[in-house]
Amino acid sequence: MDVSRALMIKPQYLRLILKGEKTAELRRTPLKSLGWVAVSALGGCGGSARRAVAVLRFSGCEKVEVDALLGRASEHCVDAVDVRAYLQTRAGFLWTIAEVRLLSDQVEFPYVKGQVNFAKLDEATARNVVANADAVRNEQRLAEVEAYLESLCVHGLPRTSTKRKLQEVAA
């Protein structure tokens, strides 16, 4: 498993992916390469630390017209109003999700202003992500991650990580 990037996804959609209900990611652009990526919640502001919560493997990318996308909502889980607002009249791309693995421990990485879809992971972070990718579905871990994502939906991402805040207080 080679993981060098983290894909940022809105928390409400990330929860559906982790539960296995969302099997395709809807985007405006085609996926440039198939394979494994870490996934993290989208949101917050520049300077915020992100947390990779899982890895997923993309197995395909398909260009789909808006009307056809509306009929495939069971795959991408985006309602018709949001699909039309997001794409307007352009075609969209469905990135097919083949496999999802939760991380046994969330892996923090820095967010660089300007990164929208993907964040590049440094080598140490990428190794940490791979080492924590759990092939066994763990319902307790899923519940913990869902609680974290729910808190992001309500409160948003913190500006600095808890670990960094503790280091600042200790200094």
PyMOL commands that set and color helices and strands:
alter all, ss='L'
color gray80, all
select helices_A, chain A and resi 11-19+66-70+73-76+80-87+123-132+139-155+162-170
alter helices_A, ss='H'
color red, helices_A
select strands_A, chain A and resi 5-9+24-27+35-41+49-64+92-110+118-120
alter strands_A, ss='S'
color yellow, strands_A
deselect
rebuild
show_as cartoon
